[in-house]
Each structure stands twice: as structure tokens, then as C-alpha cells.
């Protein structure tokens, strides 16, 4: 259970770091990358533990490192995707509003 707590804390920190380093972070919420990182990381932690990688010699690192890497990559992917799509949609909506007047 301690590994889950450490994984969640690292993923929350990674999510906030991703948000802070994204130049389009004003387009989505501050907790979104952290939430995505935690959700994906916890899911991969559960899968690793159910698969039995917890106490195997040579594989005990897998439920620790893999969820952190996968969750961080998911936060980066979510930030990139949402930053681009929200920016394009905001510009389209603003253009539509300005053309009406």
C-alpha cells in the first residue's frame, strides 16, 4: 500500500509540473494533467499488482516505476492534445462571435 501512496504523490507532482511547463496551460484546468496522471498511474499500478509483479525477484520495480512513467506520459499527452484542440476551438468560436457583430 505504501507503493501506491508514493506513486500517487509522484504523479500529482508530475501532473502539476506538466501543467506549469505547458505554454497553453490557460486553456484547461490546473488539476487536469494531475488527475489524468493519477487515474492512469493508479490503473497501471492495479494491473501490475493483479498480474503478480509485486514480489517477484527482478520485477519488484515494475509496480513502482511503470505507473509513474505511464501516468506522466498520459499527463503530457493530455496537455498537448487539450492545449491544441482547445486553442483551435476557442479561436473558431471567437471568430464566429466577431463575425456576427
N, CA, C and O atoms as CSV, one atom per row, in Angstrom:
chain,resi,resn,atom,element,x,y,z
A,1,UNK,N,N,0.821,-1.193,0.000
A,1,UNK,CA,C,0.000,0.000,0.000
A,1,UNK,C,C,0.867,1.259,0.000
A,1,UNK,O,O,0.465,2.290,-0.540
A,2,UNK,N,N,2.038,1.180,0.596
A,2,UNK,CA,C,2.943,2.324,0.604
A,2,UNK,C,C,3.373,2.689,-0.811
A,2,UNK,O,O,3.562,3.863,-1.131
A,3,UNK,N,N,3.523,1.678,-1.650
A,3,UNK,CA,C,3.927,1.978,-3.027
A,3,UNK,C,C,2.848,2.780,-3.753
A,3,UNK,O,O,3.171,3.641,-4.573
A,4,UNK,N,N,1.595,2.517,-3.471
A,4,UNK,CA,C,0.510,3.269,-4.097
A,4,UNK,C,C,0.533,4.731,-3.658
A,4,UNK,O,O,0.332,5.627,-4.478
A,5,UNK,N,N,0.773,4.975,-2.394
A,5,UNK,CA,C,0.820,6.341,-1.883
A,5,UNK,C,C,1.966,7.111,-2.541
A,5,UNK,O,O,1.794,8.258,-2.954
A,6,UNK,N,N,3.120,6.481,-2.635
A,6,UNK,CA,C,4.272,7.144,-3.248
A,6,UNK,C,C,4.025,7.389,-4.726
A,6,UNK,O,O,4.362,8.454,-5.243
A,7,UNK,N,N,3.440,6.416,-5.409
A,7,UNK,CA,C,3.131,6.569,-6.829
A,7,UNK,C,C,2.157,7.726,-7.036
A,7,UNK,O,O,2.353,8.536,-7.942
A,8,UNK,N,N,1.128,7.817,-6.228
A,8,UNK,CA,C,0.133,8.893,-6.362
A,8,UNK,C,C,0.771,10.261,-6.106
A,8,UNK,O,O,0.506,11.211,-6.844
A,9,UNK,N,N,1.595,10.369,-5.084
A,9,UNK,CA,C,2.247,11.645,-4.800
A,9,UNK,C,C,3.175,12.079,-5.931
A,9,UNK,O,O,3.207,13.254,-6.295
A,10,UNK,N,N,3.923,11.141,-6.481
A,10,UNK,CA,C,4.819,11.462,-7.594
A,10,UNK,C,C,4.007,11.869,-8.819
A,10,UNK,O,O,4.388,12.797,-9.533
A,11,UNK,N,N,2.895,11.185,-9.068
A,11,UNK,CA,C,2.085,11.507,-10.239
A,11,UNK,C,C,1.381,12.850,-10.109
A,11,UNK,O,O,1.247,13.570,-11.098
A,12,UNK,N,N,0.938,13.195,-8.933
A,12,UNK,CA,C,0.335,14.518,-8.735
A,12,UNK,C,C,1.377,15.602,-8.991
A,12,UNK,O,O,1.097,16.602,-9.652
A,13,UNK,N,N,2.567,15.396,-8.468
A,13,UNK,CA,C,3.640,16.365,-8.700
A,13,UNK,C,C,3.986,16.446,-10.185
A,13,UNK,O,O,4.192,17.539,-10.712
A,14,UNK,N,N,4.051,15.307,-10.857
A,14,UNK,CA,C,4.360,15.296,-12.287
A,14,UNK,C,C,3.271,16.010,-13.085
A,14,UNK,O,O,3.570,16.742,-14.028
A,15,UNK,N,N,2.022,15.802,-12.713
A,15,UNK,CA,C,0.920,16.478,-13.392
A,15,UNK,C,C,0.984,17.984,-13.247
A,15,UNK,O,O,0.731,18.711,-14.207
A,16,UNK,N,N,1.322,18.466,-12.048
A,16,UNK,CA,C,1.441,19.906,-11.857
A,16,UNK,C,C,2.654,20.474,-12.587
A,16,UNK,O,O,2.613,21.603,-13.075
A,17,UNK,N,N,3.729,19.701,-12.663
A,17,UNK,CA,C,4.909,20.140,-13.417
A,17,UNK,C,C,4.584,20.228,-14.899
A,17,UNK,O,O,4.996,21.168,-15.577
A,18,UNK,N,N,3.843,19.247,-15.399
A,18,UNK,CA,C,3.437,19.286,-16.813
A,18,UNK,C,C,2.582,20.518,-17.067
A,18,UNK,O,O,2.786,21.216,-18.061
A,19,UNK,N,N,1.638,20.794,-16.193
A,19,UNK,CA,C,0.773,21.966,-16.361
A,19,UNK,C,C,1.590,23.260,-16.342
A,19,UNK,O,O,1.368,24.152,-17.161
A,20,UNK,N,N,2.530,23.356,-15.410
A,20,UNK,CA,C,3.313,24.586,-15.277
A,20,UNK,C,C,4.229,24.813,-16.476
A,20,UNK,O,O,4.509,25.961,-16.823
A,21,UNK,N,N,4.694,23.757,-17.107
A,21,UNK,CA,C,5.615,23.902,-18.231
A,21,UNK,C,C,4.927,24.017,-19.584
A,21,UNK,O,O,5.584,24.270,-20.594
A,22,UNK,N,N,3.616,23.834,-19.612
A,22,UNK,CA,C,2.896,23.929,-20.869
A,22,UNK,C,C,2.597,25.391,-21.172
A,22,UNK,O,O,2.072,26.109,-20.321
A,23,UNK,N,N,2.930,25.836,-22.382
A,23,UNK,CA,C,2.708,27.242,-22.716
A,23,UNK,C,C,1.233,27.554,-22.945
A,23,UNK,O,O,0.847,28.723,-22.925
A,24,UNK,N,N,0.409,26.546,-23.158
A,24,UNK,CA,C,-1.032,26.761,-23.345
A,24,UNK,C,C,-1.836,26.336,-22.114
A,24,UNK,O,O,-2.998,25.950,-22.238
A,25,UNK,N,N,-1.235,26.403,-20.951
A,25,UNK,CA,C,-1.915,25.892,-19.757
A,25,UNK,C,C,-3.113,26.726,-19.330
A,25,UNK,O,O,-3.852,26.316,-18.434
A,26,UNK,N,N,-3.323,27.867,-19.937
A,26,UNK,CA,C,-4.510,28.650,-19.603
A,26,UNK,C,C,-5.758,28.122,-20.293
A,26,UNK,O,O,-6.862,28.578,-19.994
A,27,UNK,N,N,-5.612,27.184,-21.198
A,27,UNK,CA,C,-6.744,26.650,-21.953
A,27,UNK,C,C,-7.480,25.532,-21.227
A,27,UNK,O,O,-8.593,25.179,-21.615
A,28,UNK,N,N,-6.888,24.975,-20.195
A,28,UNK,CA,C,-7.542,23.902,-19.446
A,28,UNK,C,C,-7.199,24.069,-17.973
A,28,UNK,O,O,-6.346,24.881,-17.613
A,29,UNK,N,N,-7.855,23.312,-17.142
A,29,UNK,CA,C,-7.699,23.464,-15.706
A,29,UNK,C,C,-6.360,22.996,-15.173
A,29,UNK,O,O,-5.668,22.190,-15.794
A,30,UNK,N,N,-6.016,23.517,-14.019
A,30,UNK,CA,C,-4.736,23.217,-13.402
A,30,UNK,C,C,-4.648,21.775,-12.923
A,30,UNK,O,O,-3.568,21.185,-12.939
A,31,UNK,N,N,-5.748,21.210,-12.506
A,31,UNK,CA,C,-5.736,19.856,-11.960
A,31,UNK,C,C,-5.927,18.775,-13.016
A,31,UNK,O,O,-5.839,17.587,-12.706
A,32,UNK,N,N,-6.186,19.167,-14.248
A,32,UNK,CA,C,-6.454,18.163,-15.279
A,32,UNK,C,C,-5.267,17.249,-15.557
A,32,UNK,O,O,-5.452,16.032,-15.534
A,33,UNK,N,N,-4.058,17.752,-15.817
A,33,UNK,CA,C,-2.949,16.822,-16.041
A,33,UNK,C,C,-2.645,15.959,-14.817
A,33,UNK,O,O,-2.296,14.787,-14.954
A,34,UNK,N,N,-2.774,16.530,-13.634
A,34,UNK,CA,C,-2.534,15.747,-12.422
A,34,UNK,C,C,-3.584,14.654,-12.270
A,34,UNK,O,O,-3.262,13.529,-11.889
A,35,UNK,N,N,-4.833,14.980,-12.567
A,35,UNK,CA,C,-5.893,13.977,-12.478
A,35,UNK,C,C,-5.727,12.863,-13.492
A,35,UNK,O,O,-5.937,11.692,-13.176
A,36,UNK,N,N,-5.352,13.223,-14.706
A,36,UNK,CA,C,-5.118,12.205,-15.735
A,36,UNK,C,C,-3.945,11.326,-15.335
A,36,UNK,O,O,-4.007,10.104,-15.471
A,37,UNK,N,N,-2.874,11.941,-14.841
A,37,UNK,CA,C,-1.694,11.173,-14.426
A,37,UNK,C,C,-2.032,10.201,-13.304
A,37,UNK,O,O,-1.610,9.045,-13.334
A,38,UNK,N,N,-2.784,10.659,-12.324
A,38,UNK,CA,C,-3.146,9.796,-11.200
A,38,UNK,C,C,-4.072,8.670,-11.652
A,38,UNK,O,O,-3.885,7.520,-11.254
A,39,UNK,N,N,-5.056,8.986,-12.471
A,39,UNK,CA,C,-6.000,7.956,-12.915
A,39,UNK,C,C,-5.297,6.857,-13.713
A,39,UNK,O,O,-5.511,5.673,-13.455
A,40,UNK,N,N,-4.470,7.237,-14.667
A,40,UNK,CA,C,-3.776,6.255,-15.489
A,40,UNK,C,C,-2.715,5.522,-14.670
A,40,UNK,O,O,-2.534,4.314,-14.825
A,41,UNK,N,N,-2.023,6.244,-13.807
A,41,UNK,CA,C,-0.993,5.616,-12.976
A,41,UNK,C,C,-1.558,4.606,-11.994
A,41,UNK,O,O,-0.996,3.524,-11.823
A,42,UNK,N,N,-2.661,4.948,-11.348
A,42,UNK,CA,C,-3.289,4.019,-10.403
A,42,UNK,C,C,-3.840,2.795,-11.135
A,42,UNK,O,O,-3.754,1.673,-10.637
A,43,UNK,N,N,-4.401,3.020,-12.312
A,43,UNK,CA,C,-4.892,1.890,-13.102
A,43,UNK,C,C,-3.745,0.946,-13.480
A,43,UNK,O,O,-3.891,-0.273,-13.389
A,44,UNK,N,N,-2.619,1.499,-13.897
A,44,UNK,CA,C,-1.490,0.631,-14.240
A,44,UNK,C,C,-0.880,-0.017,-12.995
A,44,UNK,O,O,-0.368,-1.133,-13.078
A,45,UNK,N,N,-0.926,0.660,-11.844
A,45,UNK,CA,C,-0.461,0.060,-10.597
A,45,UNK,C,C,-1.335,-1.144,-10.227
A,45,UNK,O,O,-0.829,-2.190,-9.822
A,46,UNK,N,N,-2.646,-0.978,-10.372
A,46,UNK,CA,C,-3.567,-2.078,-10.086
A,46,UNK,C,C,-3.315,-3.246,-11.032
A,46,UNK,O,O,-3.287,-4.399,-10.600
A,47,UNK,N,N,-3.135,-2.963,-12.300
A,47,UNK,CA,C,-2.878,-4.032,-13.273
A,47,UNK,C,C,-1.578,-4.761,-12.938
A,47,UNK,O,O,-1.527,-5.989,-13.007
A,48,UNK,N,N,-0.540,-4.032,-12.581
A,48,UNK,CA,C,0.736,-4.665,-12.217
A,48,UNK,C,C,0.591,-5.542,-10.982
A,48,UNK,O,O,1.162,-6.632,-10.926
A,49,UNK,N,N,-0.163,-5.081,-9.996
A,49,UNK,CA,C,-0.324,-5.875,-8.779
A,49,UNK,C,C,-1.203,-7.091,-9.006
A,49,UNK,O,O,-0.933,-8.156,-8.451
A,50,UNK,N,N,-2.243,-6.957,-9.805
A,50,UNK,CA,C,-3.105,-8.101,-10.102
A,50,UNK,C,C,-2.348,-9.131,-10.933
A,50,UNK,O,O,-2.561,-10.335,-10.788
A,51,UNK,N,N,-1.463,-8.650,-11.801
A,51,UNK,CA,C,-0.666,-9.561,-12.626
A,51,UNK,C,C,0.406,-10.282,-11.819
A,51,UNK,O,O,1.009,-11.235,-12.311
A,52,UNK,N,N,0.649,-9.846,-10.598
A,52,UNK,CA,C,1.574,-10.554,-9.725
A,52,UNK,C,C,3.017,-10.091,-9.813
A,52,UNK,O,O,3.925,-10.854,-9.485
A,53,UNK,N,N,3.249,-8.872,-10.243
A,53,UNK,CA,C,4.622,-8.373,-10.361
A,53,UNK,C,C,5.152,-7.786,-9.059
A,53,UNK,O,O,6.261,-7.252,-9.035
A,54,UNK,N,N,4.391,-7.871,-7.987
A,54,UNK,CA,C,4.760,-7.201,-6.746
A,54,UNK,C,C,5.972,-7.829,-6.074
A,54,UNK,O,O,6.916,-7.119,-5.728
A,55,UNK,N,N,5.966,-9.115,-5.885
A,55,UNK,CA,C,7.029,-9.761,-5.113
A,55,UNK,C,C,7.795,-10.790,-5.917
A,55,UNK,O,O,8.189,-11.822,-5.373
A,56,UNK,N,N,8.014,-10.540,-7.185
A,56,UNK,CA,C,8.835,-11.426,-7.996
A,56,UNK,C,C,10.258,-10.900,-8.038
A,56,UNK,O,O,10.472,-9.705,-8.243
A,57,UNK,N,N,11.215,-11.764,-7.850
A,57,UNK,CA,C,12.608,-11.302,-7.922
A,57,UNK,C,C,12.915,-10.730,-9.314
A,57,UNK,O,O,12.641,-11.359,-10.336
A,58,UNK,N,N,13.473,-9.561,-9.322
A,58,UNK,CA,C,13.823,-8.907,-10.567
A,58,UNK,C,C,12.712,-8.061,-11.153
A,58,UNK,O,O,12.967,-7.262,-12.055
A,59,UNK,N,N,11.491,-8.207,-10.674
A,59,UNK,CA,C,10.365,-7.438,-11.210
A,59,UNK,C,C,9.686,-6.558,-10.162
A,59,UNK,O,O,8.619,-6.004,-10.426
A,60,UNK,N,N,10.280,-6.421,-8.990
A,60,UNK,CA,C,9.643,-5.612,-7.947
A,60,UNK,C,C,9.639,-4.132,-8.283
A,60,UNK,O,O,8.873,-3.375,-7.687
A,61,UNK,N,N,10.465,-3.699,-9.213
A,61,UNK,CA,C,10.476,-2.299,-9.628
A,61,UNK,C,C,9.298,-1.964,-10.527
A,61,UNK,O,O,8.925,-0.798,-10.654
A,62,UNK,N,N,8.710,-2.976,-11.151
A,62,UNK,CA,C,7.671,-2.734,-12.143
A,62,UNK,C,C,6.447,-2.004,-11.588
A,62,UNK,O,O,6.001,-1.050,-12.225
A,63,UNK,N,N,5.872,-2.391,-10.437
A,63,UNK,CA,C,4.717,-1.636,-9.926
A,63,UNK,C,C,5.088,-0.257,-9.368
A,63,UNK,O,O,4.197,0.533,-9.056
A,64,UNK,N,N,6.360,0.041,-9.239
A,64,UNK,CA,C,6.781,1.352,-8.759
A,64,UNK,C,C,7.061,2.295,-9.926
A,64,UNK,O,O,6.523,3.402,-9.974
A,65,UNK,N,N,7.890,1.867,-10.855
A,65,UNK,CA,C,8.363,2.750,-11.913
A,65,UNK,C,C,7.372,2.857,-13.068
A,65,UNK,O,O,7.119,3.956,-13.562
A,66,UNK,N,N,6.817,1.751,-13.496
A,66,UNK,CA,C,5.928,1.749,-14.663
A,66,UNK,C,C,4.719,2.677,-14.490
A,66,UNK,O,O,4.429,3.442,-15.410
A,67,UNK,N,N,4.003,2.651,-13.366
A,67,UNK,CA,C,2.876,3.584,-13.218
A,67,UNK,C,C,3.301,5.051,-13.231
A,67,UNK,O,O,2.567,5.908,-13.724
A,68,UNK,N,N,4.485,5.337,-12.691
A,68,UNK,CA,C,4.959,6.720,-12.709
A,68,UNK,C,C,5.265,7.184,-14.127
A,68,UNK,O,O,4.939,8.311,-14.499
A,69,UNK,N,N,5.886,6.324,-14.911
A,69,UNK,CA,C,6.226,6.682,-16.293
A,69,UNK,C,C,4.965,6.782,-17.139
A,69,UNK,O,O,4.798,7.741,-17.892
A,70,UNK,N,N,4.083,5.806,-17.022
A,70,UNK,CA,C,2.860,5.793,-17.828
A,70,UNK,C,C,1.956,6.970,-17.464
A,70,UNK,O,O,1.396,7.620,-18.347
A,71,UNK,N,N,1.814,7.242,-16.184
A,71,UNK,CA,C,0.991,8.371,-15.752
A,71,UNK,C,C,1.552,9.711,-16.192
A,71,UNK,O,O,0.801,10.595,-16.604
A,72,UNK,N,N,2.861,9.866,-16.108
A,72,UNK,CA,C,3.482,11.111,-16.559
A,72,UNK,C,C,3.320,11.303,-18.058
A,72,UNK,O,O,3.044,12.412,-18.517
A,73,UNK,N,N,3.489,10.238,-18.818
A,73,UNK,CA,C,3.294,10.323,-20.269
A,73,UNK,C,C,1.840,10.638,-20.616
A,73,UNK,O,O,1.572,11.369,-21.570
A,74,UNK,N,N,0.904,10.088,-19.845
A,74,UNK,CA,C,-0.511,10.389,-20.075
A,74,UNK,C,C,-0.810,11.859,-19.785
A,74,UNK,O,O,-1.600,12.483,-20.494
A,75,UNK,N,N,-0.186,12.412,-18.752
A,75,UNK,CA,C,-0.382,13.831,-18.450
A,75,UNK,C,C,0.174,14.713,-19.562
A,75,UNK,O,O,-0.441,15.713,-19.931
A,76,UNK,N,N,1.329,14.346,-20.091
A,76,UNK,CA,C,1.912,15.107,-21.195
A,76,UNK,C,C,1.021,15.016,-22.428
A,76,UNK,O,O,0.775,16.021,-23.094
A,77,UNK,N,N,0.539,13.818,-22.732
A,77,UNK,CA,C,-0.330,13.630,-23.896
A,77,UNK,C,C,-1.628,14.421,-23.745
A,77,UNK,O,O,-2.087,15.045,-24.702
A,78,UNK,N,N,-2.217,14.398,-22.561
A,78,UNK,CA,C,-3.455,15.146,-22.332
A,78,UNK,C,C,-3.218,16.650,-22.462
A,78,UNK,O,O,-4.046,17.363,-23.030
A,79,UNK,N,N,-2.102,17.127,-21.942
A,79,UNK,CA,C,-1.801,18.558,-22.039
A,79,UNK,C,C,-1.576,18.984,-23.486
A,79,UNK,O,O,-2.047,20.042,-23.905
A,80,UNK,N,N,-0.864,18.172,-24.241
A,80,UNK,CA,C,-0.616,18.506,-25.643
A,80,UNK,C,C,-1.920,18.482,-26.431
A,80,UNK,O,O,-2.213,19.410,-27.185
A,81,UNK,N,N,-2.699,17.425,-26.257
A,81,UNK,CA,C,-3.949,17.300,-27.009
A,81,UNK,C,C,-4.929,18.409,-26.653
A,81,UNK,O,O,-5.470,19.072,-27.538
A,82,UNK,N,N,-5.155,18.611,-25.371
A,82,UNK,CA,C,-6.129,19.626,-24.964
A,82,UNK,C,C,-5.654,21.044,-25.249
A,82,UNK,O,O,-6.461,21.914,-25.577
A,83,UNK,N,N,-4.366,21.282,-25.129
A,83,UNK,CA,C,-3.847,22.607,-25.436
A,83,UNK,C,C,-4.072,22.977,-26.892
A,83,UNK,O,O,-4.445,24.109,-27.202
A,84,UNK,N,N,-3.844,22.022,-27.781
A,84,UNK,CA,C,-4.032,22.294,-29.211
A,84,UNK,C,C,-5.503,22.407,-29.577
A,84,UNK,O,O,-5.914,23.377,-30.214
A,85,UNK,N,N,-6.296,21.419,-29.178
A,85,UNK,CA,C,-7.698,21.414,-29.605
A,85,UNK,C,C,-8.490,22.545,-28.973
A,85,UNK,O,O,-9.335,23.150,-29.632
A,86,UNK,N,N,-8.230,22.840,-27.710
A,86,UNK,CA,C,-8.962,23.935,-27.073
A,86,UNK,C,C,-8.587,25.275,-27.685
A,86,UNK,O,O,-9.440,26.151,-27.824
A,87,UNK,N,N,-7.331,25.444,-28.050
A,87,UNK,CA,C,-6.905,26.700,-28.685
A,87,UNK,C,C,-7.600,26.879,-30.034
A,87,UNK,O,O,-8.085,27.967,-30.342
A,88,UNK,N,N,-7.648,25.834,-30.825
A,88,UNK,CA,C,-8.297,25.910,-32.144
A,88,UNK,C,C,-9.789,26.189,-31.978
A,88,UNK,O,O,-10.342,27.028,-32.689
A,89,UNK,N,N,-10.439,25.502,-31.055
A,89,UNK,CA,C,-11.876,25.715,-30.844
A,89,UNK,C,C,-12.169,27.108,-30.297
A,89,UNK,O,O,-13.159,27.730,-30.683
A,90,UNK,N,N,-11.327,27.596,-29.414
A,90,UNK,CA,C,-11.528,28.946,-28.890
A,90,UNK,C,C,-11.393,29.994,-29.988
A,90,UNK,O,O,-12.170,30.947,-30.038
A,91,UNK,N,N,-10.418,29.821,-30.857
A,91,UNK,CA,C,-10.242,30.761,-31.969
A,91,UNK,C,C,-11.439,30.701,-32.913
A,91,UNK,O,O,-11.906,31.739,-33.383
A,92,UNK,N,N,-11.939,29.504,-33.195
A,92,UNK,CA,C,-13.108,29.367,-34.065
A,92,UNK,C,C,-14.334,30.034,-33.446
A,92,UNK,O,O,-15.064,30.748,-34.134
A,93,UNK,N,N,-14.561,29.808,-32.170
A,93,UNK,CA,C,-15.714,30.428,-31.509
A,93,UNK,C,C,-15.587,31.952,-31.468
A,93,UNK,O,O,-16.565,32.663,-31.694
A,94,UNK,N,N,-14.411,32.441,-31.185
A,94,UNK,CA,C,-14.206,33.884,-31.160
A,94,UNK,C,C,-14.423,34.487,-32.544
A,94,UNK,O,O,-15.002,35.566,-32.666
A,95,UNK,N,N,-13.969,33.809,-33.569
A,95,UNK,CA,C,-14.177,34.287,-34.938
A,95,UNK,C,C,-15.661,34.323,-35.273
A,95,UNK,O,O,-16.133,35.283,-35.882
A,96,UNK,N,N,-16.401,33.289,-34.885
A,96,UNK,CA,C,-17.836,33.268,-35.126
A,96,UNK,C,C,-18.547,34.404,-34.394
A,96,UNK,O,O,-19.432,35.047,-34.959
A,97,UNK,N,N,-18.179,34.645,-33.186
A,97,UNK,CA,C,-18.795,35.718,-32.398
A,97,UNK,C,C,-18.495,37.067,-33.009
A,97,UNK,O,O,-19.379,37.920,-33.090
A,98,UNK,N,N,-17.272,37.273,-33.438
A,98,UNK,CA,C,-16.907,38.573,-34.019
A,98,UNK,C,C,-17.534,38.791,-35.384
A,98,UNK,O,O,-17.775,39.937,-35.764
A,99,UNK,N,N,-17.802,37.754,-36.118
A,99,UNK,CA,C,-18.447,37.904,-37.431
A,99,UNK,C,C,-19.922,38.247,-37.291
A,99,UNK,O,O,-20.478,38.878,-38.189
A,100,UNK,N,N,-20.563,37.868,-36.229
A,100,UNK,CA,C,-21.984,38.166,-36.005
A,100,UNK,C,C,-22.203,39.647,-35.778
A,100,UNK,O,O,-23.253,40.174,-36.145
A,101,UNK,N,N,-21.267,40.315,-35.199
A,101,UNK,CA,C,-21.469,41.719,-34.836
A,101,UNK,C,C,-21.025,42.584,-35.903
A,101,UNK,O,O,-21.114,43.806,-35.785
